[in-house]
Amino acid sequence: MRHIWTVVCANAVIDRYTNNVSLLNVLEQVTVQGNLAQAGLLPLSLDVLTLWSRETPGVPETASARLTFRSSQDDILATHESDIQLTQNERLRSRVSFQGLPLRGPGTYIFQVDLLNPATSEYRKVAEVPLVVDESKGEALKATSGEPATPA
């Protein structure tokens, strides 16, 4: 089983006629107004899409995958396990939707994709996608000495 890509976005739309996917508002960073010092749930909906393919074309495969959402302190905040069935098709897109994101303050969070090795019964990491969570205190933008405006 091959991992092709994983993308975090605000929404993924799959065309029912062509089966093509449109990834809307790919997320690399989220800025939250206010104080993120305490743990909480950020009211943000997002999708994590992963494309899988067969290791050898024409040879059916199945596997187990796991998506883990980790804090910047490496705490596991959410997990989702799924079976990847490539018995009929060469490729498969898996989609995990989040309705709210558990946070532990500002920092770089990681969506980690793992694939189960059936020989060892252990997961191996195949991808990491970072999501930077920053906070804005609501301060006004200011410019100094002809430089572009930056948050104060």
N, CA, C and O atoms as a GROMACS GRO file, in nm:
protein
  608
    1MET      N    1   0.085  -0.117   0.000
    1MET     CA    2   0.000   0.000   0.000
    1MET      C    3   0.090   0.124   0.000
    1MET      O    4   0.185   0.133   0.078
    2ARG      N    5   0.059   0.217  -0.088
    2ARG     CA    6   0.137   0.341  -0.097
    2ARG      C    7   0.054   0.461  -0.055
    2ARG      O    8  -0.061   0.477  -0.097
    3HIS      N    9   0.114   0.545   0.027
    3HIS     CA   10   0.056   0.673   0.062
    3HIS      C   11   0.100   0.772  -0.046
    3HIS      O   12   0.219   0.786  -0.072
    4ILE      N   13   0.004   0.841  -0.109
    4ILE     CA   14   0.036   0.936  -0.215
    4ILE      C   15   0.042   1.078  -0.159
    4ILE      O   16   0.142   1.148  -0.177
    5TRP      N   17  -0.065   1.123  -0.090
    5TRP     CA   18  -0.066   1.255  -0.029
    5TRP      C   19  -0.172   1.262   0.080
    5TRP      O   20  -0.267   1.183   0.083
    6THR      N   21  -0.153   1.360   0.169
    6THR     CA   22  -0.253   1.395   0.270
    6THR      C   23  -0.260   1.546   0.275
    6THR      O   24  -0.158   1.615   0.280
    7VAL      N   25  -0.384   1.599   0.274
    7VAL     CA   26  -0.406   1.743   0.274
    7VAL      C   27  -0.512   1.777   0.378
    7VAL      O   28  -0.612   1.706   0.393
    8VAL      N   29  -0.488   1.887   0.452
    8VAL     CA   30  -0.585   1.940   0.547
    8VAL      C   31  -0.649   2.061   0.482
    8VAL      O   32  -0.579   2.152   0.437
    9CYS      N   33  -0.783   2.063   0.476
    9CYS     CA   34  -0.852   2.174   0.411
    9CYS      C   35  -0.983   2.203   0.484
    9CYS      O   36  -1.032   2.122   0.563
   10ALA      N   37  -1.039   2.321   0.454
   10ALA     CA   38  -1.166   2.358   0.515
   10ALA      C   39  -1.280   2.271   0.463
   10ALA      O   40  -1.375   2.242   0.535
   11ASN      N   41  -1.269   2.230   0.336
   11ASN     CA   42  -1.375   2.148   0.277
   11ASN      C   43  -1.322   2.079   0.152
   11ASN      O   44  -1.239   2.133   0.080
   12ALA      N   45  -1.370   1.960   0.129
   12ALA     CA   46  -1.338   1.886   0.008
   12ALA      C   47  -1.468   1.853  -0.063
   12ALA      O   48  -1.562   1.801  -0.003
   13VAL      N   49  -1.472   1.884  -0.191
   13VAL     CA   50  -1.592   1.860  -0.271
   13VAL      C   51  -1.557   1.757  -0.378
   13VAL      O   52  -1.464   1.777  -0.456
   14ILE      N   53  -1.633   1.648  -0.381
   14ILE     CA   54  -1.609   1.542  -0.479
   14ILE      C   55  -1.719   1.547  -0.584
   14ILE      O   56  -1.837   1.533  -0.552
   15ASP      N   57  -1.680   1.567  -0.709
   15ASP     CA   58  -1.774   1.574  -0.820
   15ASP      C   59  -1.833   1.436  -0.843
   15ASP      O   60  -1.760   1.340  -0.864
   16ARG      N   61  -1.965   1.426  -0.841
   16ARG     CA   62  -2.029   1.295  -0.853
   16ARG      C   63  -2.022   1.236  -0.993
   16ARG      O   64  -2.042   1.116  -1.010
   17TYR      N   65  -1.994   1.319  -1.094
   17TYR     CA   66  -1.986   1.268  -1.232
   17TYR      C   67  -1.845   1.222  -1.268
   17TYR      O   68  -1.828   1.120  -1.334
   18THR      N   69  -1.744   1.299  -1.225
   18THR     CA   70  -1.606   1.268  -1.264
   18THR      C   71  -1.525   1.204  -1.152
   18THR      O   72  -1.419   1.147  -1.176
   19ASN      N   73  -1.574   1.214  -1.029
   19ASN     CA   74  -1.506   1.166  -0.909
   19ASN      C   75  -1.379   1.247  -0.879
   19ASN      O   76  -1.296   1.205  -0.798
   20ASN      N   77  -1.364   1.362  -0.944
   20ASN     CA   78  -1.252   1.451  -0.913
   20ASN      C   79  -1.282   1.524  -0.783
   20ASN      O   80  -1.398   1.550  -0.750
   21VAL      N   81  -1.177   1.557  -0.710
   21VAL     CA   82  -1.194   1.626  -0.583
   21VAL      C   83  -1.141   1.768  -0.593
   21VAL      O   84  -1.037   1.793  -0.654
   22SER      N   85  -1.214   1.862  -0.533
   22SER     CA   86  -1.168   2.000  -0.520
   22SER      C   87  -1.141   2.025  -0.373
   22SER      O   88  -1.230   2.009  -0.289
   23LEU      N   89  -1.018   2.065  -0.342
   23LEU     CA   90  -0.980   2.094  -0.204
   23LEU      C   91  -0.993   2.244  -0.184
   23LEU      O   92  -0.922   2.323  -0.247
   24LEU      N   93  -1.083   2.284  -0.096
   24LEU     CA   94  -1.112   2.425  -0.074
   24LEU      C   95  -1.045   2.474   0.054
   24LEU      O   96  -1.057   2.412   0.160
   25ASN      N   97  -0.973   2.586   0.041
   25ASN     CA   98  -0.907   2.649   0.155
   25ASN      C   99  -0.814   2.552   0.227
   25ASN      O  100  -0.839   2.513   0.341
   26VAL      N  101  -0.707   2.514   0.159
   26VAL     CA  102  -0.606   2.427   0.220
   26VAL      C  103  -0.549   2.501   0.341
   26VAL      O  104  -0.512   2.618   0.332
   27LEU      N  105  -0.542   2.432   0.454
   27LEU     CA  106  -0.502   2.495   0.580
   27LEU      C  107  -0.358   2.461   0.614
   27LEU      O  108  -0.319   2.344   0.619
   28GLU      N  109  -0.279   2.565   0.638
   28GLU     CA  110  -0.142   2.551   0.687
   28GLU      C  111  -0.129   2.619   0.823
   28GLU      O  112  -0.047   2.580   0.906
   29GLN      N  113  -0.213   2.722   0.844
   29GLN     CA  114  -0.208   2.798   0.968
   29GLN      C  115  -0.348   2.849   1.000
   29GLN      O  116  -0.424   2.885   0.911
   30VAL      N  117  -0.379   2.852   1.129
   30VAL     CA  118  -0.504   2.907   1.178
   30VAL      C  119  -0.469   3.009   1.284
   30VAL      O  120  -0.394   2.979   1.378
   31THR      N  121  -0.522   3.132   1.270
   31THR     CA  122  -0.500   3.235   1.370
   31THR      C  123  -0.630   3.258   1.444
   31THR      O  124  -0.733   3.286   1.383
   32VAL      N  125  -0.625   3.245   1.575
   32VAL     CA  126  -0.742   3.256   1.660
   32VAL      C  127  -0.731   3.385   1.739
   32VAL      O  128  -0.626   3.414   1.798
   33GLN      N  129  -0.837   3.463   1.740
   33GLN     CA  130  -0.836   3.586   1.819
   33GLN      C  131  -0.867   3.551   1.964
   33GLN      O  132  -0.966   3.484   1.994
   34GLY      N  133  -0.781   3.597   2.053
   34GLY     CA  134  -0.799   3.568   2.194
   34GLY      C  135  -0.684   3.490   2.252
   34GLY      O  136  -0.579   3.476   2.189
   35ASN      N  137  -0.704   3.439   2.372
   35ASN     CA  138  -0.600   3.369   2.446
   35ASN      C  139  -0.619   3.218   2.434
   35ASN      O  140  -0.725   3.165   2.466
   36LEU      N  141  -0.516   3.150   2.386
   36LEU     CA  142  -0.521   3.004   2.371
   36LEU      C  143  -0.448   2.931   2.482
   36LEU      O  144  -0.413   2.814   2.467
   37ALA      N  145  -0.425   2.998   2.594
   37ALA     CA  146  -0.347   2.937   2.702
   37ALA      C  147  -0.416   2.815   2.759
   37ALA      O  148  -0.349   2.722   2.804
   38GLN      N  149  -0.549   2.813   2.760
   38GLN     CA  150  -0.620   2.700   2.817
   38GLN      C  151  -0.662   2.602   2.708
   38GLN      O  152  -0.679   2.640   2.592
   39ALA      N  153  -0.679   2.477   2.748
   39ALA     CA  154  -0.726   2.375   2.655
   39ALA      C  155  -0.871   2.402   2.621
   39ALA      O  156  -0.947   2.452   2.703
   40GLY      N  157  -0.908   2.368   2.500
   40GLY     CA  158  -1.046   2.388   2.459
   40GLY      C  159  -1.070   2.332   2.320
   40GLY      O  160  -0.981   2.274   2.258
   41LEU      N  161  -1.190   2.352   2.273
   41LEU     CA  162  -1.230   2.305   2.141
   41LEU      C  163  -1.249   2.426   2.050
   41LEU      O  164  -1.335   2.511   2.075
   42LEU      N  165  -1.170   2.432   1.946
   42LEU     CA  166  -1.181   2.540   1.848
   42LEU      C  167  -1.296   2.507   1.754
   42LEU      O  168  -1.295   2.402   1.691
   43PRO      N  169  -1.396   2.597   1.743
   43PRO     CA  170  -1.510   2.568   1.656
   43PRO      C  171  -1.473   2.585   1.508
   43PRO      O  172  -1.505   2.686   1.446
   44LEU      N  173  -1.404   2.485   1.455
   44LEU     CA  174  -1.354   2.489   1.319
   44LEU      C  175  -1.383   2.354   1.253
   44LEU      O  176  -1.349   2.249   1.307
   45SER      N  177  -1.447   2.359   1.137
   45SER     CA  178  -1.471   2.236   1.061
   45SER      C  179  -1.361   2.221   0.958
   45SER      O  180  -1.326   2.317   0.889
   46LEU      N  181  -1.307   2.101   0.947
   46LEU     CA  182  -1.206   2.076   0.845
   46LEU      C  183  -1.209   1.931   0.804
   46LEU      O  184  -1.260   1.845   0.876
   47ASP      N  185  -1.152   1.904   0.686
   47ASP     CA  186  -1.140   1.770   0.632
   47ASP      C  187  -0.993   1.736   0.616
   47ASP      O  188  -0.911   1.821   0.580
   48VAL      N  189  -0.960   1.611   0.642
   48VAL     CA  190  -0.826   1.559   0.616
   48VAL      C  191  -0.844   1.449   0.512
   48VAL      O  192  -0.905   1.346   0.539
   49LEU      N  193  -0.790   1.473   0.393
   49LEU     CA  194  -0.800   1.376   0.284
   49LEU      C  195  -0.666   1.310   0.259
   49LEU      O  196  -0.562   1.375   0.261
   50THR      N  197  -0.671   1.179   0.236
   50THR     CA  198  -0.550   1.102   0.205
   50THR      C  199  -0.578   1.019   0.081
   50THR      O  200  -0.683   0.957   0.069
   51LEU      N  201  -0.482   1.018  -0.010
   51LEU     CA  202  -0.491   0.935  -0.130
   51LEU      C  203  -0.398   0.816  -0.114
   51LEU      O  204  -0.279   0.832  -0.086
   52TRP      N  205  -0.454   0.696  -0.132
   52TRP     CA  206  -0.379   0.570  -0.124
   52TRP      C  207  -0.381   0.504  -0.260
   52TRP      O  208  -0.473   0.525  -0.339
   53SER      N  209  -0.278   0.423  -0.289
   53SER     CA  210  -0.279   0.344  -0.412
   53SER      C  211  -0.217   0.207  -0.383
   53SER      O  212  -0.150   0.186  -0.282
   54ARG      N  213  -0.242   0.117  -0.474
   54ARG     CA  214  -0.183  -0.016  -0.463
   54ARG      C  215  -0.032  -0.007  -0.482
   54ARG      O  216   0.017   0.074  -0.561
   55GLU      N  217   0.040  -0.088  -0.410
   55GLU     CA  218   0.185  -0.094  -0.425
   55GLU      C  219   0.221  -0.145  -0.564
   55GLU      O  220   0.311  -0.092  -0.630
   56THR      N  221   0.150  -0.248  -0.607
   56THR     CA  222   0.171  -0.306  -0.740
   56THR      C  223   0.039  -0.298  -0.817
   56THR      O  224  -0.060  -0.359  -0.776
   57PRO      N  225   0.036  -0.223  -0.928
   57PRO     CA  226  -0.088  -0.214  -1.006
   57PRO      C  227  -0.142  -0.352  -1.044
   57PRO      O  228  -0.066  -0.441  -1.083
   58GLY      N  229  -0.273  -0.367  -1.030
   58GLY     CA  230  -0.337  -0.493  -1.066
   58GLY      C  231  -0.340  -0.596  -0.954
   58GLY      O  232  -0.407  -0.698  -0.967
   59VAL      N  233  -0.269  -0.570  -0.844
   59VAL     CA  234  -0.267  -0.664  -0.732
   59VAL      C  235  -0.350  -0.606  -0.617
   59VAL      O  236  -0.309  -0.508  -0.555
   60PRO      N  237  -0.466  -0.665  -0.587
   60PRO     CA  238  -0.553  -0.613  -0.481
   60PRO      C  239  -0.482  -0.610  -0.346
   60PRO      O  240  -0.399  -0.695  -0.314
   61GLU      N  241  -0.518  -0.508  -0.266
   61GLU     CA  242  -0.460  -0.492  -0.132
   61GLU      C  243  -0.564  -0.442  -0.034
   61GLU      O  244  -0.662  -0.378  -0.073
   62THR      N  245  -0.543  -0.473   0.092
   62THR     CA  246  -0.618  -0.413   0.201
   62THR      C  247  -0.518  -0.376   0.310
   62THR      O  248  -0.412  -0.438   0.323
   63ALA      N  249  -0.552  -0.274   0.386
   63ALA     CA  250  -0.465  -0.231   0.495
   63ALA      C  251  -0.547  -0.154   0.598
   63ALA      O  252  -0.662  -0.116   0.572
   64SER      N  253  -0.487  -0.133   0.713
   64SER     CA  254  -0.547  -0.050   0.817
   64SER      C  255  -0.462   0.075   0.832
   64SER      O  256  -0.339   0.069   0.836
   65ALA      N  257  -0.531   0.189   0.840
   65ALA     CA  258  -0.462   0.318   0.854
   65ALA      C  259  -0.514   0.389   0.979
   65ALA      O  260  -0.623   0.361   1.029
   66ARG      N  261  -0.432   0.480   1.027
   66ARG     CA  262  -0.469   0.557   1.146
   66ARG      C  263  -0.428   0.702   1.124
   66ARG      O  264  -0.317   0.730   1.078
   67LEU      N  265  -0.519   0.794   1.156
   67LEU     CA  266  -0.490   0.937   1.156
   67LEU      C  267  -0.488   0.984   1.301
   67LEU      O  268  -0.585   0.964   1.374
   68THR      N  269  -0.377   1.045   1.341
   68THR     CA  270  -0.362   1.094   1.479
   68THR      C  271  -0.340   1.244   1.474
   68THR      O  272  -0.257   1.293   1.397
   69PHE      N  273  -0.413   1.317   1.557
   69PHE     CA  274  -0.394   1.461   1.571
   69PHE      C  275  -0.319   1.485   1.701
   69PHE      O  276  -0.366   1.451   1.809
   70ARG      N  277  -0.198   1.545   1.689
   70ARG     CA  278  -0.110   1.564   1.804
   70ARG      C  279  -0.087   1.713   1.832
   70ARG      O  280  -0.080   1.795   1.741
   71SER      N  281  -0.075   1.745   1.960
   71SER     CA  282  -0.045   1.882   2.001
   71SER      C  283   0.103   1.911   1.981
   71SER      O  284   0.181   1.822   1.949
   72SER      N  285   0.140   2.036   2.000
   72SER     CA  286   0.281   2.074   1.987
   72SER      C  287   0.365   2.011   2.100
   72SER      O  288   0.487   2.006   2.090
   73GLN      N  289   0.300   1.964   2.207
   73GLN     CA  290   0.368   1.892   2.315
   73GLN      C  291   0.364   1.741   2.293
   73GLN      O  292   0.401   1.664   2.381
   74ASP      N  293   0.318   1.698   2.175
   74ASP     CA  294   0.310   1.558   2.134
   74ASP      C  295   0.201   1.479   2.207
   74ASP      O  296   0.206   1.356   2.212
   75ASP      N  297   0.102   1.550   2.265
   75ASP     CA  298  -0.013   1.482   2.325
   75ASP      C  299  -0.107   1.438   2.213
   75ASP      O  300  -0.130   1.512   2.118
   76ILE      N  301  -0.162   1.316   2.225
   76ILE     CA  302  -0.261   1.269   2.128
   76ILE      C  303  -0.395   1.331   2.165
   76ILE      O  304  -0.447   1.308   2.274
   77LEU      N  305  -0.451   1.409   2.072
   77LEU     CA  306  -0.577   1.479   2.096
   77LEU      C  307  -0.695   1.412   2.027
   77LEU      O  308  -0.809   1.426   2.072
   78ALA      N  309  -0.670   1.339   1.918
   78ALA     CA  310  -0.777   1.268   1.846
   78ALA      C  311  -0.713   1.159   1.759
   78ALA      O  312  -0.601   1.175   1.711
   79THR      N  313  -0.786   1.050   1.741
   79THR     CA  314  -0.741   0.945   1.650
   79THR      C  315  -0.861   0.893   1.571
   79THR      O  316  -0.975   0.897   1.617
   80HIS      N  317  -0.831   0.846   1.453
   80HIS     CA  318  -0.933   0.784   1.368
   80HIS      C  319  -0.868   0.669   1.293
   80HIS      O  320  -0.766   0.687   1.226
   81GLU      N  321  -0.926   0.551   1.304
   81GLU     CA  322  -0.874   0.434   1.234
   81GLU      C  323  -0.970   0.397   1.121
   81GLU      O  324  -1.092   0.412   1.134
   82SER      N  325  -0.913   0.348   1.011
   82SER     CA  326  -0.996   0.310   0.897
   82SER      C  327  -0.931   0.195   0.822
   82SER      O  328  -0.810   0.176   0.826
   83ASP      N  329  -1.016   0.119   0.753
   83ASP     CA  330  -0.969   0.011   0.666
   83ASP      C  331  -0.960   0.065   0.524
   83ASP      O  332  -1.054   0.129   0.475
   84ILE      N  333  -0.849   0.038   0.459
   84ILE     CA  334  -0.827   0.081   0.321
   84ILE      C  335  -0.846  -0.043   0.233
   84ILE      O  336  -0.766  -0.137   0.239
   85GLN      N  337  -0.950  -0.043   0.153
   85GLN     CA  338  -0.984  -0.156   0.068
   85GLN      C  339  -0.951  -0.122  -0.077
   85GLN      O  340  -1.022  -0.044  -0.141
   86LEU      N  341  -0.845  -0.180  -0.128
   86LEU     CA  342  -0.809  -0.161  -0.269
   86LEU      C  343  -0.822  -0.294  -0.343
   86LEU      O  344  -0.732  -0.335  -0.416
   87THR      N  345  -0.935  -0.359  -0.322
   87THR     CA  346  -0.960  -0.487  -0.388
   87THR      C  347  -1.026  -0.466  -0.525
   87THR      O  348  -1.005  -0.546  -0.616
   88GLN      N  349  -1.104  -0.358  -0.540
   88GLN     CA  350  -1.173  -0.331  -0.666
   88GLN      C  351  -1.107  -0.219  -0.746
   88GLN      O  352  -1.111  -0.220  -0.869
   89ASN      N  353  -1.046  -0.122  -0.676
   89ASN     CA  354  -0.991  -0.002  -0.741
   89ASN      C  355  -0.840   0.008  -0.716
   89ASN      O  356  -0.788  -0.046  -0.619
   90GLU      N  357  -0.773   0.081  -0.805
   90GLU     CA  358  -0.629   0.103  -0.793
   90GLU      C  359  -0.596   0.208  -0.687
   90GLU      O  360  -0.490   0.203  -0.624
   91ARG      N  361  -0.689   0.304  -0.668
   91ARG     CA  362  -0.668   0.415  -0.574
   91ARG      C  363  -0.791   0.434  -0.487
   91ARG      O  364  -0.901   0.391  -0.521
   92LEU      N  365  -0.768   0.499  -0.372
   92LEU     CA  366  -0.878   0.530  -0.282
   92LEU      C  367  -0.845   0.657  -0.205
   92LEU      O  368  -0.732   0.675  -0.158
   93ARG      N  369  -0.943   0.744  -0.193
   93ARG     CA  370  -0.928   0.862  -0.107
   93ARG      C  371  -1.004   0.836   0.022
   93ARG      O  372  -1.122   0.799   0.020
   94SER      N  373  -0.936   0.855   0.134
   94SER     CA  374  -1.004   0.847   0.263
   94SER      C  375  -1.022   0.990   0.312
   94SER      O  376  -0.940   1.078   0.287
   95ARG      N  377  -1.132   1.011   0.384
   95ARG     CA  378  -1.167   1.145   0.430
   95ARG      C  379  -1.208   1.136   0.576
   95ARG      O  380  -1.294   1.057   0.613
   96VAL      N  381  -1.144   1.220   0.659
   96VAL     CA  382  -1.182   1.231   0.800
   96VAL      C  383  -1.224   1.375   0.822
   96VAL      O  384  -1.148   1.468   0.795
   97SER      N  385  -1.346   1.393   0.872
   97SER     CA  386  -1.398   1.527   0.898
   97SER      C  387  -1.394   1.557   1.047
   97SER      O  388  -1.430   1.474   1.129
   98PHE      N  389  -1.348   1.676   1.079
   98PHE     CA  390  -1.346   1.725   1.217
   98PHE      C  391  -1.450   1.835   1.231
   98PHE      O  392  -1.454   1.928   1.150
   99GLN      N  393  -1.532   1.824   1.332
   99GLN     CA  394  -1.627   1.930   1.366
   99GLN      C  395  -1.583   1.986   1.501
   99GLN      O  396  -1.639   1.951   1.605
  100GLY      N  397  -1.483   2.072   1.497
  100GLY     CA  398  -1.420   2.122   1.617
  100GLY      C  399  -1.284   2.058   1.632
  100GLY      O  400  -1.266   1.940   1.602
  101LEU      N  401  -1.189   2.137   1.677
  101LEU     CA  402  -1.051   2.091   1.687
  101LEU      C  403  -1.003   2.109   1.831
  101LEU      O  404  -1.000   2.222   1.881
  102PRO      N  405  -0.966   2.000   1.899
  102PRO     CA  406  -0.917   2.014   2.037
  102PRO      C  407  -0.780   2.081   2.038
  102PRO      O  408  -0.690   2.040   1.964
  103LEU      N  409  -0.764   2.183   2.120
  103LEU     CA  410  -0.638   2.257   2.126
  103LEU      C  411  -0.582   2.260   2.267
  103LEU      O  412  -0.655   2.245   2.365
  104ARG      N  413  -0.450   2.279   2.276
  104ARG     CA  414  -0.377   2.292   2.402
  104ARG      C  415  -0.289   2.416   2.399
  104ARG      O  416  -0.177   2.414   2.451
  105GLY      N  417  -0.337   2.523   2.338
  105GLY     CA  418  -0.260   2.646   2.328
  105GLY      C  419  -0.201   2.663   2.190
  105GLY      O  420  -0.219   2.577   2.103
  106PRO      N  421  -0.129   2.773   2.168
  106PRO     CA  422  -0.068   2.796   2.037
  106PRO      C  423   0.048   2.699   2.013
  106PRO      O  424   0.105   2.645   2.108
  107GLY      N  425   0.081   2.679   1.887
  107GLY     CA  426   0.193   2.592   1.852
  107GLY      C  427   0.170   2.522   1.720
  107GLY      O  428   0.074   2.551   1.649
  108THR      N  429   0.259   2.430   1.687
  108THR     CA  430   0.248   2.352   1.565
  108THR      C  431   0.190   2.216   1.599
  108THR      O  432   0.253   2.135   1.668
  109TYR      N  433   0.072   2.192   1.549
  109TYR     CA  434   0.003   2.064   1.568
  109TYR      C  435   0.033   1.976   1.448
  109TYR      O  436   0.066   2.026   1.340
  110ILE      N  437   0.020   1.845   1.466
  110ILE     CA  438   0.054   1.751   1.360
  110ILE      C  439  -0.062   1.655   1.335
  110ILE      O  440  -0.117   1.597   1.428
  111PHE      N  441  -0.097   1.640   1.207
  111PHE     CA  442  -0.183   1.531   1.163
  111PHE      C  443  -0.088   1.422   1.114
  111PHE      O  444  -0.019   1.440   1.014
  112GLN      N  445  -0.085   1.310   1.184
  112GLN     CA  446   0.007   1.202   1.150
  112GLN      C  447  -0.072   1.087   1.089
  112GLN      O  448  -0.173   1.043   1.143
  113VAL      N  449  -0.023   1.038   0.975
  113VAL     CA  450  -0.086   0.925   0.905
  113VAL      C  451   0.004   0.803   0.923
  113VAL      O  452   0.123   0.806   0.892
  114ASP      N  453  -0.056   0.695   0.972
  114ASP     CA  454   0.017   0.570   0.996
  114ASP      C  455  -0.049   0.457   0.920
  114ASP      O  456  -0.170   0.458   0.896
  115LEU      N  457   0.031   0.359   0.882
  115LEU     CA  458  -0.017   0.240   0.813
  115LEU      C  459   0.024   0.118   0.895
  115LEU      O  460   0.139   0.108   0.939
  116LEU      N  461  -0.069   0.026   0.915
  116LEU     CA  462  -0.042  -0.093   0.996
  116LEU      C  463   0.038  -0.195   0.914
  116LEU      O  464   0.001  -0.228   0.801
  117ASN      N  465   0.146  -0.242   0.973
  117ASN     CA  466   0.225  -0.349   0.913
  117ASN      C  467   0.168  -0.480   0.965
  117ASN      O  468   0.183  -0.511   1.084
  118PRO      N  469   0.102  -0.560   0.879
  118PRO     CA  470   0.040  -0.683   0.928
  118PRO      C  471   0.140  -0.786   0.981
  118PRO      O  472   0.104  -0.870   1.064
  119ALA      N  473   0.263  -0.782   0.934
  119ALA     CA  474   0.363  -0.879   0.980
  119ALA      C  475   0.404  -0.855   1.125
  119ALA      O  476   0.430  -0.949   1.199
  120THR      N  477   0.408  -0.726   1.166
  120THR     CA  478   0.453  -0.693   1.302
  120THR      C  479   0.340  -0.643   1.391
  120THR      O  480   0.358  -0.627   1.512
  121SER      N  481   0.223  -0.618   1.332
  121SER     CA  482   0.109  -0.559   1.405
  121SER      C  483   0.143  -0.423   1.464
  121SER      O  484   0.084  -0.383   1.565
  122GLU      N  485   0.236  -0.352   1.403
  122GLU     CA  486   0.273  -0.219   1.448
  122GLU      C  487   0.248  -0.119   1.336
  122GLU      O  488   0.261  -0.150   1.218
  123TYR      N  489   0.212   0.002   1.378
  123TYR     CA  490   0.191   0.109   1.281
  123TYR      C  491   0.324   0.174   1.247
  123TYR      O  492   0.412   0.188   1.332
  124ARG      N  493   0.338   0.215   1.119
  124ARG     CA  494   0.454   0.294   1.079
  124ARG      C  495   0.404   0.426   1.020
  124ARG      O  496   0.303   0.429   0.948
  125LYS      N  497   0.475   0.531   1.050
  125LYS     CA  498   0.437   0.664   1.003
  125LYS      C  499   0.465   0.676   0.854
  125LYS      O  500   0.575   0.642   0.808
  126VAL      N  501   0.365   0.724   0.779
  126VAL     CA  502   0.385   0.746   0.635
  126VAL      C  503   0.375   0.894   0.598
  126VAL      O  504   0.416   0.932   0.489
  127ALA      N  505   0.320   0.977   0.688
  127ALA     CA  506   0.310   1.120   0.658
  127ALA      C  507   0.283   1.200   0.784
  127ALA      O  508   0.221   1.150   0.879
  128GLU      N  509   0.330   1.323   0.783
  128GLU     CA  510   0.298   1.422   0.886
  128GLU      C  511   0.260   1.551   0.817
  128GLU      O  512   0.332   1.597   0.728
  129VAL      N  513   0.148   1.610   0.856
  129VAL     CA  514   0.106   1.737   0.801
  129VAL      C  515   0.092   1.836   0.917
  129VAL      O  516   0.009   1.815   1.005
  130PRO      N  517   0.173   1.942   0.917
  130PRO     CA  518   0.166   2.038   1.027
  130PRO      C  519   0.051   2.137   1.010
  130PRO      O  520   0.013   2.171   0.897
  131LEU      N  521  -0.004   2.182   1.121
  131LEU     CA  522  -0.101   2.290   1.124
  131LEU      C  523  -0.058   2.385   1.235
  131LEU      O  524  -0.061   2.349   1.352
  132VAL      N  525  -0.018   2.506   1.197
  132VAL     CA  526   0.026   2.606   1.293
  132VAL      C  527  -0.098   2.676   1.349
  132VAL      O  528  -0.181   2.725   1.274
  133VAL      N  529  -0.108   2.680   1.481
  133VAL     CA  530  -0.217   2.751   1.548
  133VAL      C  531  -0.155   2.867   1.623
  133VAL      O  532  -0.072   2.849   1.711
  134ASP      N  533  -0.198   2.986   1.585
  134ASP     CA  534  -0.143   3.109   1.642
  134ASP      C  535  -0.257   3.188   1.704
  134ASP      O  536  -0.374   3.166   1.672
  135GLU      N  537  -0.223   3.279   1.793
  135GLU     CA  538  -0.325   3.362   1.854
  135GLU      C  539  -0.300   3.508   1.824
  135GLU      O  540  -0.185   3.552   1.815
  136SER      N  541  -0.408   3.581   1.808
  136SER     CA  542  -0.402   3.724   1.786
  136SER      C  543  -0.472   3.789   1.903
  136SER      O  544  -0.584   3.751   1.939
  137LYS      N  545  -0.407   3.887   1.961
  137LYS     CA  546  -0.467   3.955   2.077
  137LYS      C  547  -0.564   4.065   2.035
  137LYS      O  548  -0.617   4.138   2.119
  138GLY      N  549  -0.588   4.076   1.902
  138GLY     CA  550  -0.679   4.179   1.855
  138GLY      C  551  -0.615   4.316   1.849
  138GLY      O  552  -0.685   4.417   1.844
  139GLU      N  553  -0.482   4.319   1.851
  139GLU     CA  554  -0.412   4.447   1.847
  139GLU      C  555  -0.416   4.504   1.707
  139GLU      O  556  -0.427   4.430   1.609
  140ALA      N  557  -0.407   4.635   1.698
  140ALA     CA  558  -0.409   4.702   1.568
  140ALA      C  559  -0.280   4.676   1.493
  140ALA      O  560  -0.175   4.652   1.554
  141LEU      N  561  -0.288   4.679   1.361
  141LEU     CA  562  -0.169   4.666   1.280
  141LEU      C  563  -0.095   4.799   1.278
  141LEU      O  564  -0.158   4.905   1.279
  142LYS      N  565   0.035   4.794   1.277
  142LYS     CA  566   0.112   4.917   1.270
  142LYS      C  567   0.229   4.898   1.176
  142LYS      O  568   0.279   4.786   1.160
  143ALA      N  569   0.272   5.007   1.114
  143ALA     CA  570   0.387   5.004   1.024
  143ALA      C  571   0.496   5.090   1.084
  143ALA      O  572   0.469   5.194   1.144
  144THR      N  573   0.621   5.046   1.068
  144THR     CA  574   0.732   5.124   1.119
  144THR      C  575   0.835   5.144   1.009
  144THR      O  576   0.869   5.050   0.937
  145SER      N  577   0.883   5.265   0.997
  145SER     CA  578   0.990   5.305   0.905
  145SER      C  579   0.977   5.248   0.764
  145SER      O  580   1.072   5.193   0.709
  146GLY      N  581   0.858   5.264   0.708
  146GLY     CA  582   0.838   5.226   0.570
  146GLY      C  583   0.825   5.078   0.546
  146GLY      O  584   0.811   5.036   0.431
  147GLU      N  585   0.828   4.994   0.650
  147GLU     CA  586   0.812   4.850   0.634
  147GLU      C  587   0.663   4.816   0.623
  147GLU      O  588   0.578   4.893   0.668
  148PRO      N  589   0.633   4.702   0.566
  148PRO     CA  590   0.492   4.661   0.558
  148PRO      C  591   0.431   4.649   0.697
  148PRO      O  592   0.501   4.625   0.795
  149ALA      N  593   0.300   4.667   0.703
  149ALA     CA  594   0.228   4.657   0.829
  149ALA      C  595   0.238   4.516   0.885
  149ALA      O  596   0.222   4.419   0.811
  150THR      N  597   0.265   4.506   1.014
  150THR     CA  598   0.273   4.376   1.081
  150THR      C  599   0.195   4.387   1.211
  150THR      O  600   0.178   4.497   1.264
  151PRO      N  601   0.147   4.275   1.263
  151PRO     CA  602   0.076   4.281   1.391
  151PRO      C  603   0.167   4.339   1.499
  151PRO      O  604   0.286   4.308   1.505
  152ALA      N  605   0.109   4.421   1.583
  152ALA     CA  606   0.185   4.484   1.693
  152ALA      C  607   0.219   4.384   1.799
  152ALA      O  608   0.283   4.418   1.898
   0.00000   0.00000   0.00000
